[in-house]
């Protein structure tokens, strides 16, 4: 299959955001800032990686699985961070 430029950009940006999230966990000073980094950046990174997957495998079941995984992560990551902060 021919890889499109959009897939490459989505994978690169997704990996970059995941890397930034992991650096945030290591480098930020206090507990609340460390929670904030993976909640925001890793969610966006995973979303971009799932978009790249959906573009690479354009079958309906793959796109549906990617959308459901994105919906699940977007709904549970902020709730998990909120519970940890309490």
N, CA, C and O atoms as CSV, one atom per row, in Angstrom:
chain,resi,resn,atom,element,x,y,z
A,1,UNK,N,N,0.826,-1.192,0.000
A,1,UNK,CA,C,0.000,0.000,0.000
A,1,UNK,C,C,0.864,1.248,0.000
A,1,UNK,O,O,1.943,1.269,0.593
A,2,UNK,N,N,0.404,2.239,-0.639
A,2,UNK,CA,C,1.129,3.493,-0.711
A,2,UNK,C,C,0.800,4.315,0.532
A,2,UNK,O,O,-0.365,4.554,0.850
A,3,UNK,N,N,1.839,4.736,1.216
A,3,UNK,CA,C,1.660,5.555,2.416
A,3,UNK,C,C,1.520,7.009,1.996
A,3,UNK,O,O,2.349,7.542,1.259
A,4,UNK,N,N,0.465,7.633,2.475
A,4,UNK,CA,C,0.241,9.023,2.098
A,4,UNK,C,C,1.010,9.964,3.027
A,4,UNK,O,O,1.449,9.576,4.110
A,5,UNK,N,N,1.153,11.158,2.593
A,5,UNK,CA,C,1.861,12.172,3.365
A,5,UNK,C,C,1.104,12.471,4.654
A,5,UNK,O,O,1.711,12.733,5.692
A,6,UNK,N,N,-0.211,12.430,4.582
A,6,UNK,CA,C,-1.028,12.701,5.767
A,6,UNK,C,C,-0.798,11.656,6.857
A,6,UNK,O,O,-0.774,11.987,8.042
A,7,UNK,N,N,-0.633,10.411,6.463
A,7,UNK,CA,C,-0.337,9.352,7.438
A,7,UNK,C,C,1.012,9.580,8.103
A,7,UNK,O,O,1.146,9.440,9.319
A,8,UNK,N,N,2.003,9.929,7.305
A,8,UNK,CA,C,3.344,10.158,7.833
A,8,UNK,C,C,3.345,11.335,8.803
A,8,UNK,O,O,3.974,11.272,9.859
A,9,UNK,N,N,2.652,12.390,8.451
A,9,UNK,CA,C,2.574,13.568,9.322
A,9,UNK,C,C,1.841,13.222,10.615
A,9,UNK,O,O,2.262,13.643,11.692
A,10,UNK,N,N,0.756,12.463,10.524
A,10,UNK,CA,C,0.009,12.090,11.720
A,10,UNK,C,C,0.835,11.208,12.652
A,10,UNK,O,O,0.790,11.383,13.870
A,11,UNK,N,N,1.585,10.267,12.093
A,11,UNK,CA,C,2.439,9.405,12.918
A,11,UNK,C,C,3.557,10.222,13.563
A,11,UNK,O,O,3.852,10.051,14.745
A,12,UNK,N,N,4.170,11.098,12.793
A,12,UNK,CA,C,5.267,11.908,13.334
A,12,UNK,C,C,4.782,12.840,14.438
A,12,UNK,O,O,5.425,12.950,15.483
A,13,UNK,N,N,3.668,13.504,14.219
A,13,UNK,CA,C,3.131,14.393,15.250
A,13,UNK,C,C,2.645,13.614,16.466
A,13,UNK,O,O,2.819,14.062,17.600
A,14,UNK,N,N,2.040,12.459,16.242
A,14,UNK,CA,C,1.595,11.632,17.362
A,14,UNK,C,C,2.754,11.162,18.210
A,14,UNK,O,O,2.685,11.196,19.439
A,15,UNK,N,N,3.819,10.722,17.565
A,15,UNK,CA,C,5.007,10.297,18.305
A,15,UNK,C,C,5.647,11.476,19.033
A,15,UNK,O,O,6.137,11.321,20.152
A,16,UNK,N,N,5.646,12.646,18.408
A,16,UNK,CA,C,6.201,13.838,19.056
A,16,UNK,C,C,5.410,14.206,20.309
A,16,UNK,O,O,5.999,14.513,21.345
A,17,UNK,N,N,4.090,14.178,20.221
A,17,UNK,CA,C,3.271,14.499,21.393
A,17,UNK,C,C,3.429,13.458,22.499
A,17,UNK,O,O,3.432,13.806,23.680
A,18,UNK,N,N,3.559,12.191,22.128
A,18,UNK,CA,C,3.798,11.159,23.140
A,18,UNK,C,C,5.152,11.372,23.810
A,18,UNK,O,O,5.279,11.192,25.021
A,19,UNK,N,N,6.159,11.750,23.033
A,19,UNK,CA,C,7.473,12.030,23.593
A,19,UNK,C,C,7.427,13.241,24.528
A,19,UNK,O,O,8.044,13.226,25.594
A,20,UNK,N,N,6.706,14.277,24.136
A,20,UNK,CA,C,6.561,15.463,24.988
A,20,UNK,C,C,5.847,15.101,26.287
A,20,UNK,O,O,6.201,15.611,27.351
A,21,UNK,N,N,4.848,14.229,26.211
A,21,UNK,CA,C,4.143,13.803,27.413
A,21,UNK,C,C,5.064,13.045,28.352
A,21,UNK,O,O,5.007,13.236,29.567
A,22,UNK,N,N,5.918,12.182,27.798
A,22,UNK,CA,C,6.835,11.441,28.657
A,22,UNK,C,C,7.895,12.360,29.253
A,22,UNK,O,O,8.308,12.160,30.395
A,23,UNK,N,N,8.336,13.353,28.509
A,23,UNK,CA,C,9.265,14.332,29.074
A,23,UNK,C,C,8.597,15.151,30.177
A,23,UNK,O,O,9.234,15.490,31.174
A,24,UNK,N,N,7.329,15.463,30.001
A,24,UNK,CA,C,6.606,16.213,31.023
A,24,UNK,C,C,6.503,15.443,32.324
A,24,UNK,O,O,6.600,16.028,33.403
A,25,UNK,N,N,6.309,14.145,32.233
A,25,UNK,CA,C,6.248,13.326,33.448
A,25,UNK,C,C,7.594,13.335,34.160
A,25,UNK,O,O,7.648,13.370,35.390
A,26,UNK,N,N,8.668,13.305,33.400
A,26,UNK,CA,C,9.999,13.269,34.001
A,26,UNK,C,C,10.466,14.628,34.509
A,26,UNK,O,O,11.132,14.703,35.541
A,27,UNK,N,N,10.126,15.697,33.801
A,27,UNK,CA,C,10.748,16.989,34.081
A,27,UNK,C,C,9.912,17.948,34.927
A,27,UNK,O,O,10.478,18.846,35.550
A,28,UNK,N,N,8.619,17.797,34.971
A,28,UNK,CA,C,7.810,18.767,35.700
A,28,UNK,C,C,7.997,18.608,37.203
A,28,UNK,O,O,8.342,17.535,37.697
A,29,UNK,N,N,7.760,19.700,37.913
A,29,UNK,CA,C,8.192,19.774,39.303
A,29,UNK,C,C,7.277,19.078,40.299
A,29,UNK,O,O,7.758,18.318,41.140
A,30,UNK,N,N,5.987,19.312,40.228
A,30,UNK,CA,C,5.119,18.745,41.265
A,30,UNK,C,C,4.144,17.726,40.683
A,30,UNK,O,O,4.060,17.542,39.468
A,31,UNK,N,N,3.417,17.075,41.572
A,31,UNK,CA,C,2.529,15.975,41.206
A,31,UNK,C,C,1.433,16.414,40.245
A,31,UNK,O,O,1.129,15.700,39.289
A,32,UNK,N,N,0.836,17.578,40.482
A,32,UNK,CA,C,-0.289,18.022,39.656
A,32,UNK,C,C,0.160,18.378,38.242
A,32,UNK,O,O,-0.566,18.136,37.277
A,33,UNK,N,N,1.330,18.941,38.120
A,33,UNK,CA,C,1.864,19.225,36.789
A,33,UNK,C,C,2.208,17.925,36.065
A,33,UNK,O,O,2.036,17.828,34.850
A,34,UNK,N,N,2.690,16.932,36.802
A,34,UNK,CA,C,3.012,15.643,36.186
A,34,UNK,C,C,1.761,14.918,35.716
A,34,UNK,O,O,1.821,14.157,34.750
A,35,UNK,N,N,0.650,15.131,36.365
A,35,UNK,CA,C,-0.612,14.537,35.905
A,35,UNK,C,C,-1.087,15.227,34.631
A,35,UNK,O,O,-1.623,14.583,33.729
A,36,UNK,N,N,-0.887,16.533,34.565
A,36,UNK,CA,C,-1.398,17.310,33.442
A,36,UNK,C,C,-0.728,16.924,32.122
A,36,UNK,O,O,-1.383,16.883,31.081
A,37,UNK,N,N,0.578,16.641,32.164
A,37,UNK,CA,C,1.321,16.349,30.930
A,37,UNK,C,C,0.795,15.118,30.197
A,37,UNK,O,O,0.476,15.228,29.013
A,38,UNK,N,N,0.687,13.952,30.836
A,38,UNK,CA,C,0.207,12.810,30.053
A,38,UNK,C,C,-1.273,12.872,29.729
A,38,UNK,O,O,-1.719,12.263,28.756
A,39,UNK,N,N,-2.038,13.594,30.522
A,39,UNK,CA,C,-3.466,13.685,30.234
A,39,UNK,C,C,-3.711,14.422,28.928
A,39,UNK,O,O,-4.505,13.976,28.100
A,40,UNK,N,N,-3.042,15.531,28.744
A,40,UNK,CA,C,-3.293,16.340,27.547
A,40,UNK,C,C,-2.474,15.864,26.348
A,40,UNK,O,O,-3.032,15.554,25.295
A,41,UNK,N,N,-1.166,15.807,26.508
A,41,UNK,CA,C,-0.305,15.528,25.355
A,41,UNK,C,C,-0.424,14.087,24.875
A,41,UNK,O,O,-0.433,13.839,23.669
A,42,UNK,N,N,-0.515,13.144,25.791
A,42,UNK,CA,C,-0.613,11.746,25.373
A,42,UNK,C,C,-1.959,11.455,24.715
A,42,UNK,O,O,-2.037,10.638,23.798
A,43,UNK,N,N,-3.007,12.111,25.172
A,43,UNK,CA,C,-4.313,11.932,24.537
A,43,UNK,C,C,-4.286,12.454,23.099
A,43,UNK,O,O,-4.821,11.812,22.195
A,44,UNK,N,N,-3.671,13.606,22.889
A,44,UNK,CA,C,-3.563,14.146,21.529
A,44,UNK,C,C,-2.647,13.280,20.680
A,44,UNK,O,O,-2.935,13.052,19.505
A,45,UNK,N,N,-1.550,12.794,21.248
A,45,UNK,CA,C,-0.648,11.918,20.507
A,45,UNK,C,C,-1.315,10.628,20.092
A,45,UNK,O,O,-1.161,10.176,18.958
A,46,UNK,N,N,-2.056,10.035,21.010
A,46,UNK,CA,C,-2.768,8.804,20.681
A,46,UNK,C,C,-3.847,9.062,19.638
A,46,UNK,O,O,-4.076,8.224,18.766
A,47,UNK,N,N,-4.504,10.196,19.716
A,47,UNK,CA,C,-5.518,10.530,18.716
A,47,UNK,C,C,-4.897,10.626,17.326
A,47,UNK,O,O,-5.468,10.136,16.352
A,48,UNK,N,N,-3.744,11.247,17.237
A,48,UNK,CA,C,-3.078,11.353,15.938
A,48,UNK,C,C,-2.615,9.992,15.422
A,48,UNK,O,O,-2.699,9.722,14.224
A,49,UNK,N,N,-2.131,9.140,16.312
A,49,UNK,CA,C,-1.732,7.802,15.889
A,49,UNK,C,C,-2.944,6.974,15.433
A,49,UNK,O,O,-2.840,6.199,14.482
A,50,UNK,N,N,-4.067,7.133,16.095
A,50,UNK,CA,C,-5.272,6.421,15.670
A,50,UNK,C,C,-5.801,6.949,14.344
A,50,UNK,O,O,-6.340,6.185,13.544
A,51,UNK,N,N,-5.655,8.239,14.107
A,51,UNK,CA,C,-6.041,8.806,12.807
A,51,UNK,C,C,-5.155,8.230,11.712
A,51,UNK,O,O,-5.639,7.894,10.631
A,52,UNK,N,N,-3.865,8.116,11.987
A,52,UNK,CA,C,-2.951,7.526,10.997
A,52,UNK,C,C,-3.318,6.072,10.721
A,52,UNK,O,O,-3.273,5.624,9.575
A,53,UNK,N,N,-3.679,5.340,11.766
A,53,UNK,CA,C,-4.112,3.947,11.581
A,53,UNK,C,C,-5.379,3.886,10.729
A,53,UNK,O,O,-5.482,3.057,9.825
A,54,UNK,N,N,-6.327,4.750,11.014
A,54,UNK,CA,C,-7.577,4.743,10.246
A,54,UNK,C,C,-7.335,5.127,8.781
A,54,UNK,O,O,-8.027,4.635,7.890
A,55,UNK,N,N,-6.368,5.991,8.537
A,55,UNK,CA,C,-6.042,6.347,7.157
A,55,UNK,C,C,-5.295,5.223,6.445
A,55,UNK,O,O,-5.474,5.022,5.244
A,56,UNK,N,N,-4.471,4.501,7.170
A,56,UNK,CA,C,-3.677,3.440,6.560
A,56,UNK,C,C,-4.510,2.198,6.245
A,56,UNK,O,O,-4.290,1.539,5.228
A,57,UNK,N,N,-5.460,1.885,7.115
A,57,UNK,CA,C,-6.334,0.719,6.920
A,57,UNK,C,C,-7.762,1.254,6.775
A,57,UNK,O,O,-8.484,1.350,7.768
A,58,UNK,N,N,-8.176,1.600,5.560
A,58,UNK,CA,C,-9.452,2.296,5.396
A,58,UNK,C,C,-10.701,1.407,5.420
A,58,UNK,O,O,-11.749,1.802,4.909
A,59,UNK,N,N,-10.597,0.222,6.003
A,59,UNK,CA,C,-11.792,-0.613,6.122
A,59,UNK,C,C,-12.703,-0.047,7.202
A,59,UNK,O,O,-12.243,0.632,8.120
A,60,UNK,N,N,-13.976,-0.325,7.090
A,60,UNK,CA,C,-14.951,0.229,8.031
A,60,UNK,C,C,-14.703,-0.255,9.451
A,60,UNK,O,O,-14.844,0.520,10.397
A,61,UNK,N,N,-14.337,-1.520,9.620
A,61,UNK,CA,C,-14.126,-2.038,10.974
A,61,UNK,C,C,-12.907,-1.397,11.628
A,61,UNK,O,O,-12.926,-1.133,12.831
A,62,UNK,N,N,-11.853,-1.142,10.867
A,62,UNK,CA,C,-10.657,-0.511,11.425
A,62,UNK,C,C,-10.927,0.932,11.813
A,62,UNK,O,O,-10.480,1.390,12.864
A,63,UNK,N,N,-11.645,1.639,10.979
A,63,UNK,CA,C,-11.985,3.033,11.286
A,63,UNK,C,C,-12.903,3.088,12.502
A,63,UNK,O,O,-12.757,3.966,13.352
A,64,UNK,N,N,-13.843,2.159,12.588
A,64,UNK,CA,C,-14.744,2.110,13.733
A,64,UNK,C,C,-13.988,1.801,15.022
A,64,UNK,O,O,-14.241,2.423,16.054
A,65,UNK,N,N,-13.070,0.851,14.968
A,65,UNK,CA,C,-12.275,0.524,16.150
A,65,UNK,C,C,-11.415,1.703,16.580
A,65,UNK,O,O,-11.296,1.979,17.773
A,66,UNK,N,N,-10.822,2.392,15.632
A,66,UNK,CA,C,-10.000,3.563,15.959
A,66,UNK,C,C,-10.850,4.667,16.580
A,66,UNK,O,O,-10.430,5.312,17.541
A,67,UNK,N,N,-12.039,4.884,16.035
A,67,UNK,CA,C,-12.927,5.919,16.576
A,67,UNK,C,C,-13.404,5.560,17.981
A,67,UNK,O,O,-13.473,6.427,18.852
A,68,UNK,N,N,-13.733,4.296,18.205
A,68,UNK,CA,C,-14.163,3.881,19.542
A,68,UNK,C,C,-13.031,3.971,20.558
A,68,UNK,O,O,-13.254,4.366,21.703
A,69,UNK,N,N,-11.830,3.610,20.152
A,69,UNK,CA,C,-10.680,3.733,21.057
A,69,UNK,C,C,-10.408,5.188,21.386
A,69,UNK,O,O,-10.114,5.520,22.534
A,70,UNK,N,N,-10.503,6.057,20.396
A,70,UNK,CA,C,-10.311,7.484,20.627
A,70,UNK,C,C,-11.380,8.042,21.560
A,70,UNK,O,O,-11.078,8.832,22.454
A,71,UNK,N,N,-12.609,7.638,21.353
A,71,UNK,CA,C,-13.701,8.084,22.218
A,71,UNK,C,C,-13.496,7.615,23.654
A,71,UNK,O,O,-13.721,8.376,24.596
A,72,UNK,N,N,-13.074,6.371,23.824
A,72,UNK,CA,C,-12.842,5.828,25.154
A,72,UNK,C,C,-11.703,6.556,25.866
A,72,UNK,O,O,-11.832,6.901,27.041
A,73,UNK,N,N,-10.600,6.790,25.175
A,73,UNK,CA,C,-9.459,7.484,25.777
A,73,UNK,C,C,-9.817,8.932,26.093
A,73,UNK,O,O,-9.450,9.443,27.151
A,74,UNK,N,N,-10.526,9.593,25.191
A,74,UNK,CA,C,-10.904,10.988,25.429
A,74,UNK,C,C,-11.870,11.121,26.602
A,74,UNK,O,O,-11.896,12.154,27.272
A,75,UNK,N,N,-12.658,10.086,26.849
A,75,UNK,CA,C,-13.606,10.149,27.964
A,75,UNK,C,C,-12.973,9.749,29.293
A,75,UNK,O,O,-13.364,10.264,30.340
A,76,UNK,N,N,-12.009,8.844,29.266
A,76,UNK,CA,C,-11.484,8.320,30.526
A,76,UNK,C,C,-10.206,9.000,31.006
A,76,UNK,O,O,-9.953,9.002,32.211
A,77,UNK,N,N,-9.396,9.571,30.137
A,77,UNK,CA,C,-8.141,10.194,30.578
A,77,UNK,C,C,-8.371,11.392,31.498
A,77,UNK,O,O,-7.718,11.468,32.538
A,78,UNK,N,N,-9.254,12.322,31.179
A,78,UNK,CA,C,-9.479,13.433,32.111
A,78,UNK,C,C,-10.103,12.979,33.441
A,78,UNK,O,O,-9.791,13.531,34.496
A,79,UNK,N,N,-10.969,11.991,33.382
A,79,UNK,CA,C,-11.592,11.487,34.606
A,79,UNK,C,C,-10.547,10.814,35.487
A,79,UNK,O,O,-10.546,10.995,36.704
A,80,UNK,N,N,-9.659,10.040,34.874
A,80,UNK,CA,C,-8.598,9.395,35.641
A,80,UNK,C,C,-7.658,10.396,36.275
A,80,UNK,O,O,-7.249,10.219,37.422
A,81,UNK,N,N,-7.305,11.451,35.546
A,81,UNK,CA,C,-6.441,12.492,36.109
A,81,UNK,C,C,-7.128,13.239,37.241
A,81,UNK,O,O,-6.490,13.611,38.226
A,82,UNK,N,N,-8.417,13.454,37.100
A,82,UNK,CA,C,-9.168,14.136,38.166
A,82,UNK,C,C,-9.212,13.268,39.429
A,82,UNK,O,O,-9.055,13.779,40.538
A,83,UNK,N,N,-9.422,11.977,39.267
A,83,UNK,CA,C,-9.466,11.071,40.417
A,83,UNK,C,C,-8.093,11.000,41.084
A,83,UNK,O,O,-8.003,10.973,42.311
A,84,UNK,N,N,-7.028,10.968,40.288
A,84,UNK,CA,C,-5.678,10.946,40.864
A,84,UNK,C,C,-5.377,12.224,41.631
A,84,UNK,O,O,-4.709,12.186,42.664
A,85,UNK,N,N,-5.862,13.349,41.135
A,85,UNK,CA,C,-5.568,14.623,41.804
A,85,UNK,C,C,-6.330,14.783,43.107
A,85,UNK,O,O,-5.925,15.559,43.972
A,86,UNK,N,N,-7.413,14.069,43.253
A,86,UNK,CA,C,-8.149,14.155,44.522
A,86,UNK,C,C,-7.453,13.326,45.556
A,86,UNK,O,O,-7.906,13.257,46.699
